[in-house]
């Protein structure tokens, strides 16, 4: 009964995320549709994918309500959940790609075609998962890693779509965006991050049960690759946004993180406590990364909004550059912590734990510095006639 409820809660978390993201896409599409007659076919295709996405998500919620009293899920229940999860994810990515085509990003339509193999891999993964009456092999380590991947997917989906929405609305109101045309690296990278986050969300929310360890290890490898990939693309997206205002100095945003990491491993090696680090338990990651997830989400939101509002202004003053540098350092430090906390407080009892603690506090301090800078830049921006 507990396994059934856990599986249904996962699929419902996917459905809720899909509905929220799709609602944002609808609002953005209505705002960006300047010439409806010139984009009739795009709007029609996007509307069809939109309906499929909503229906799949609503059916997932309906199945959760109707199957919650079952002690065990039967084979056809699991297959139905898998099909709906894969369908809702694929339709969401397709809807999003058509939205970008609608605002002039035709190159992102080709990018979405290149992402089809990833969606195919997830579909094959669901097909070869073996739903059994006794839930197959479900060890604790497998569940821990899947839960860790799902937390990253939920964070990455919310963050990447928020940044993408800011860039789309910036394309509507900012003449500099319009002058850049459809071939835009910032929008393409943000779309890639949002698509990969959806794929990771589908892979970690749909039921996956296996009878042998070989299949289990393959699933964990795919989830790990998607998790690392989406965090890497988010980091690239942040650097692209900051590079416009900082130029080559954007590379210096990694300096605080490199310094903390060097200090930590130096102290750790000196204390001969590296063996404890190899015993890192992913269950500890939930509490360790929670503050950094909040910082990363807030930092990405502020970075995307400031980029969309300030791009193309006549001159980037010192406060603007300081704002983007501080936001970029906070985002990069937070992404590193989301990928893996610097140390495990339960196992690392040496002085290296203090350095790890400082590393966890660093993104929060950087964000506290960024908030008044953002207020100053916003006041100056609004004061310009």
C-alpha positions in Angstrom: 0.0 0.0 0.0 2.8 2.4 0.8 4.6 1.6 -2.5 1.4 2.3 -4.3 0.9 5.7 -2.7 4.5 6.6 -3.3 4.2 5.8 -7.0 1.0 7.8 -7.4 2.4 10.8 -5.5 5.3 10.9 -7.9 3.1 10.9 -11.0 0.9 13.6 -9.5 3.9 15.8 -8.9 4.7 15.5 -12.6 1.1 16.3 -13.5 1.1 19.4 -11.3 4.4 20.6 -12.8 3.2 20.1 -16.3 -0.1 21.9 -15.7 1.7 24.9 -14.1 4.3 25.1 -16.9 1.7 24.7 -19.6 -0.4 27.5 -18.1 2.6 29.8 -18.2 3.2 28.8 -21.9 -0.4 29.7 -22.8 0.0 33.2 -21.2 3.2 33.7 -23.0 1.9 32.5 -26.3 -1.1 35.0 -26.2 1.3 37.8 -25.4 3.8 36.9 -28.2 1.3 36.2 -31.0 1.7 39.4 -33.0 0.7 38.2 -36.4 -1.8 35.5 -35.9 -2.5 35.0 -39.6 1.2 34.4 -40.3 1.4 31.7 -37.7 -1.9 29.8 -38.1 -0.2 26.4 -38.6 2.1 26.9 -35.6 -0.7 28.0 -33.4 -2.9 25.0 -34.5 -0.1 22.5 -33.9 0.7 24.1 -30.5 -2.9 24.0 -29.6 -3.1 20.3 -30.3 0.0 19.5 -28.2 -1.3 21.8 -25.5 -4.6 19.8 -25.3 -2.6 16.5 -25.2 -0.4 17.8 -22.4 -3.4 18.9 -20.3 -5.4 15.8 -20.9 -2.4 13.5 -20.0 -1.8 15.5 -16.8 -5.4 15.4 -15.8 -5.6 11.7 -16.5 -2.6 11.2 -14.2 -4.5 13.0 -11.4 -7.6 11.0 -12.1 -5.7 7.7 -11.9 -4.2 8.8 -8.6 -7.7 9.4 -7.2 -9.1 6.1 -8.5 -6.1 3.9 -7.7 -5.2 5.3 -4.2 -7.3 2.5 -2.5 -5.4 -0.3 -4.3 -3.0 -2.3 -2.1 -1.0 -3.2 -5.2 -0.8 -1.8 -8.8 -1.5 -4.2 -11.5 0.5 -4.4 -14.7 -1.9 -2.4 -16.8 -2.1 0.3 -14.1 1.7 0.7 -14.3 1.8 0.7 -18.1 -1.0 3.4 -18.2 0.9 5.6 -15.8 4.1 5.2 -17.8 2.4 6.0 -21.1 0.7 9.1 -19.7 4.0 10.4 -18.1 6.0 10.0 -21.3 3.1 11.5 -23.4 2.7 14.5 -21.1 6.5 15.2 -21.1 6.9 14.9 -24.9 3.8 17.1 -25.6 5.1 19.7 -23.1 8.5 19.9 -24.9 6.7 20.1 -28.3 4.4 22.9 -27.1 7.3 24.8 -25.7 9.4 24.5 -28.9 6.5 25.8 -31.0 6.2 28.7 -28.7 9.8 29.7 -29.4 9.1 29.2 -33.1 6.2 31.6 -32.7 8.4 34.4 -31.4 10.9 34.0 -34.2 13.2 31.3 -32.9 13.0 28.9 -35.8 16.3 27.4 -34.9 14.8 26.0 -31.7 12.4 23.9 -33.8 15.5 22.1 -35.2 16.9 21.9 -31.7 13.7 20.1 -30.5 14.2 17.6 -33.2 17.7 16.9 -32.0 16.2 16.2 -28.6 13.9 13.4 -29.8 16.5 10.7 -29.2 16.5 11.6 -25.5 12.7 11.3 -25.4 13.0 8.0 -27.2 15.5 6.7 -24.6 13.0 7.5 -21.9 10.2 5.8 -23.8 12.4 2.7 -24.2 13.2 2.9 -20.5 9.5 2.8 -19.6 8.9 0.0 -22.1 11.6 -2.3 -20.6 10.7 -1.5 -17.0 9.1 -4.7 -15.7 5.9 -3.9 -13.7 5.2 -6.9 -11.5 2.6 -7.7 -8.9 5.2 -7.7 -6.1 6.8 -4.4 -7.3 10.0 -6.1 -8.4 13.4 -5.1 -7.0 13.0 -1.8 -5.1 16.1 -1.3 -2.9 16.6 1.8 -0.7 19.6 3.1 -2.7 17.6 3.1 -5.9 14.8 5.1 -4.3 17.3 7.5 -2.8 18.9 8.3 -6.1 15.6 8.6 -7.9 14.3 11.0 -5.3 17.4 13.1 -5.5 17.1 13.3 -9.3 13.4 14.3 -9.0 14.2 17.1 -6.6 16.8 18.4 -9.1 14.2 18.0 -11.9 11.5 20.0 -10.1 14.0 22.8 -9.3 15.5 22.9 -12.8 12.1 22.9 -14.5 10.8 25.8 -12.4 14.0 27.7 -12.8 14.6 27.1 -16.5 11.0 27.9 -17.5 11.1 31.1 -15.4 14.2 32.3 -17.2 12.8 31.4 -20.6 9.6 33.2 -19.8 11.6 36.3 -18.9 13.5 36.1 -22.1 10.3 35.7 -24.2 8.7 38.7 -22.6 11.9 40.6 -23.1 11.7 39.8 -26.7 8.3 41.4 -26.9 9.1 44.7 -25.1 12.9 45.1 -25.7 13.9 46.4 -29.1 17.4 45.0 -28.6 16.0 41.5 -28.5 14.0 42.2 -31.7 17.2 43.4 -33.4 18.9 40.1 -32.5 16.5 38.2 -34.6 15.7 34.5 -34.3 19.2 33.1 -33.9 19.7 33.7 -30.2 22.0 31.7 -28.1 20.5 32.7 -24.8 17.0 31.5 -25.8 18.3 28.3 -27.3 20.3 27.4 -24.2 17.3 28.2 -21.9 15.1 26.0 -24.1 17.6 23.2 -23.9 17.7 23.4 -20.1 13.9 23.4 -19.9 13.6 20.4 -22.2 16.2 18.4 -20.3 14.5 19.2 -17.0 11.2 17.9 -18.3 12.9 14.7 -19.5 14.5 14.2 -16.1 11.2 14.9 -14.4 9.5 12.2 -16.5 12.3 9.7 -15.9 12.1 10.2 -12.1 8.4 10.5 -11.7 7.1 7.5 -13.7 7.0 4.1 -12.1 10.2 2.1 -12.9 10.5 -1.4 -11.4 13.1 -3.9 -12.4 13.9 -7.6 -11.6 17.7 -7.5 -12.1 20.5 -5.2 -10.9 21.8 -4.7 -14.5 18.6 -2.9 -15.6 18.6 -0.9 -12.3 22.1 0.3 -12.9 21.2 1.4 -16.4 18.3 3.5 -15.1 20.5 5.1 -12.5 23.1 5.9 -15.2 20.5 7.6 -17.4 19.1 9.6 -14.4 22.6 10.6 -13.4 23.5 11.8 -16.9 20.3 13.8 -17.2 20.8 15.3 -13.8 24.4 16.3 -14.5 23.4 17.5 -18.0 20.6 19.8 -16.9 22.7 21.4 -14.1 25.5 21.9 -16.6 23.2 23.6 -19.1 21.8 25.8 -16.4 25.3 26.9 -15.5 26.0 27.7 -19.2 22.7 29.7 -19.4 23.7 31.7 -16.3 27.2 32.5 -17.8 25.6 33.6 -21.1 23.3 36.0 -19.3 26.1 37.4 -17.3 28.6 37.6 -20.1 26.6 40.3 -21.9 27.2 42.7 -19.0 30.5 41.4 -17.6 32.3 40.3 -20.7 35.3 38.1 -19.9 35.0 39.0 -16.2 32.1 36.5 -16.1 34.7 33.8 -15.7 35.7 35.3 -12.3 32.3 34.3 -10.9 33.8 30.9 -10.3 36.6 32.3 -8.2 34.8 32.2 -4.8 33.7 28.6 -5.5 37.1 27.5 -6.6 38.7 29.1 -3.5 36.3 27.3 -1.1 36.8 24.0 -2.8 40.5 24.3 -2.7 40.4 25.2 1.0 38.1 22.3 1.7 40.1 19.6 0.0 43.4 21.0 1.3 42.1 20.8 4.9 40.5 17.4 4.2 43.7 15.9 2.9 45.7 17.3 5.8 43.2 15.7 8.2 43.3 12.3 6.4 39.5 12.2 6.5 38.8 11.6 2.8 37.5 8.1 3.4 34.4 9.5 5.1 33.7 11.5 1.9 33.4 8.3 -0.1 30.5 7.2 2.2 28.3 10.2 1.1 24.7 9.3 1.7 22.3 10.8 -0.8 19.6 10.9 1.9 21.5 13.8 3.5 21.3 15.8 0.3 17.7 16.8 0.9 18.4 19.0 3.9 21.8 20.1 2.7 20.7 21.6 -0.6 17.4 23.1 0.4 18.8 26.6 1.1 20.9 26.6 -2.0 17.9 25.5 -4.1 16.1 28.6 -2.9 19.1 30.8 -3.6 19.5 29.3 -7.1 15.9 29.8 -7.9 15.8 33.4 -6.7 19.1 34.1 -8.3 18.1 32.8 -11.7 14.8 34.7 -11.6 16.5 37.9 -10.8 19.2 37.2 -13.4 16.7 36.6 -16.1 14.5 39.5 -15.2 17.5 41.9 -15.1 18.9 40.6 -18.3 15.5 41.1 -20.1 15.0 44.6 -18.7 18.5 46.0 -19.0 19.8 44.5 -22.2 20.5 47.3 -24.7 20.6 50.2 -22.3 23.1 52.8 -23.4 25.7 52.1 -20.7 26.1 49.5 -18.0 27.2 51.3 -14.9 29.2 50.0 -12.0 26.1 49.0 -10.0 24.7 47.0 -12.9 27.9 45.1 -13.4 28.2 44.5 -9.7 24.7 43.2 -9.6 25.3 40.7 -12.4 28.6 39.6 -11.0 27.0 38.9 -7.6 24.0 37.1 -9.0 26.2 35.0 -11.2 28.5 34.0 -8.3 25.5 33.1 -6.2 23.9 31.0 -9.0 27.1 29.2 -9.8 27.8 28.4 -6.1 24.3 27.2 -5.6 24.3 24.9 -8.7 27.5 23.3 -7.4 25.9 22.6 -4.1 22.7 21.3 -5.7 24.9 18.9 -7.8 26.6 17.6 -4.7 27.1 19.1 -1.2 30.7 19.8 -0.3 30.7 17.5 2.7 28.5 15.2 4.7 28.0 16.7 8.2 27.2 13.3 9.7 30.4 11.7 8.6 32.9 14.6 8.2 33.9 15.4 11.7 37.2 17.1 10.9 37.9 20.8 10.5 37.0 20.4 6.8 33.4 20.4 7.9 33.8 24.0 8.9 35.0 24.9 5.4 32.1 22.9 3.9 29.7 24.9 6.2 31.2 28.2 4.9 30.8 26.9 1.4 27.1 26.3 2.0 26.7 29.7 3.5 28.5 31.5 0.7 25.6 31.5 -1.8 23.3 32.9 0.9 25.8 35.7 1.6 26.2 36.5 -2.1 22.4 36.7 -2.5 22.1 39.0 0.5 24.6 41.3 -1.2 22.7 41.1 -4.5 19.3 42.1 -3.2 20.2 45.8 -2.3 22.2 46.0 -5.5 19.1 44.9 -7.4 17.0 47.6 -5.6 19.5 50.3 -6.5 19.7 49.3 -10.1 15.9 49.0 -10.4 15.4 52.5 -8.9 17.9 54.0 -11.3 16.3 52.2 -14.2 12.8 53.4 -13.4 14.1 56.9 -12.9 15.3 57.2 -16.5 12.6 58.9 -18.6 
